[in-house]
Amino acid sequence: MKKKIFAFFLLFAIIATSVTSFAQKVYSCNYKSDADVKVYVSDYKSDADLVVYTTEYKSDATDNSGIWYFCQYKSDADKKIYFCDYKSDADIIIYFSKYKSDAGWQRNDKKHLMYKRN
């Protein structure tokens, strides 16, 4: 019986962690050293690792799908980003889209950079 209860709580903890491990609430830092991820904004969608759609509602930014909500306060954000002037300085290259349906990862090899670390 104790093994079943332990297994249930372990399964619950894994599911709860996986649900909250996404990060799309971002804060734009003024200094590179404050950021978790350095980002370069491309003029071309084909150059991007991630196509980003910005939303006005925090509730829309729930998973690692490219829908970002920009927080006013650093403490509210899951990830702190810094916008680089040069592509070579960036961890991720993004493209801002006007359409929510365009949001998403173009290249999955950098997807791990936007996951929230608990």
N, C-alpha and C positions, 0 to 999 in steps of 0.2 A: 504494500500500500504506500509506504514512504517513497519507494522508487517511482511510482506513478505520479505522486504529487510533485516530487523533485523534477521529473521529466516534463510535467505540465508547466511548472514555473520556468524551467530552462527554455522551453519552446516559446513561452510568452515573452521572455526577456529578449530572445533572438528576434522575434517578430517586431517587438516594440522598438528595438534598436535599428532594425532595417527600415522601418517606417520613418524614423526621425533622422536618418543619416544622410538625407539629401540637403543640398544647399543652393538656394536660389534667391534668398534675401541677401542682397549685397550692399556694401557701403563703399563709397569711393574715397580712398585715402589721398591725402595731399603729398605724402612721402612714400617712396618706394619701400623703405625699411619697415613701415607699418603694415604693409600688405601681405596677405596670404598668397595672392596670385597676381602676377603682372599681366596686363591685357593690352593688346594692340588692336585698334579698330581699323579694319580694312574697308576700302571703298568697293571691293568686289566680293560677292558672295562665294565665288569659286576659290578664293584664297583662305576662307575662314575654316577654323576648326569647329566653331560653334556659331550658329545663327541665333541671335538674341532678339526677343520681343520684350519690350518693357511694358509692364502693367501698372496700373494705378492702385491695384488691390493686392494687399499682402496675401490674401487667401488663394490667389491664383498661382503664386510662386511656391508650389509644394514639392516639386521633385526636380531632378536634374535634367530637365527637358528644354532648357534655353529660355524659359519665361522668367524674367528677372523683375524683382521689386527692389527699387533703390530706397534704402532706409535713411532716415534723417540722422539717426544716432548709431554709432559704431556698435554699441552693446546690443542693439536689436538685430544685427546682421549675422548671418551664418558664415559669410565669407567677406573679407576685406580685400578690395581690389585696387590696383593702381594702374592708371592709363599711361602707357609708355608712348614716347614719341617715335620710337624706332621698333620695327618688327623684330629685329634681332635681340632686343632686350626682353621680349615678352615670353611668358609661359604659354599663353593661349592667344590665338588670333580670332577675333570675333567680327561679325557683321551684324549691324542693327537692321532689322526688318520692320516694315510697317504692318506686317500681317502676322497674326498669332499662329496661323497654320504653317508658316515657314520655319518657326522656331525648332531647333534641334541640333544634334551633333552631326557634323559632316564627317569627322574623323574621331573614332572612339578611343584612340590611344591616349588622349589627354583628358578623358572624361573623369578620371579619378581625381583630378586637381580641384574639381568643384564639389566633391563630396564633403559633407560636414564631418569634422573630427570631434567626437564626443569627449 
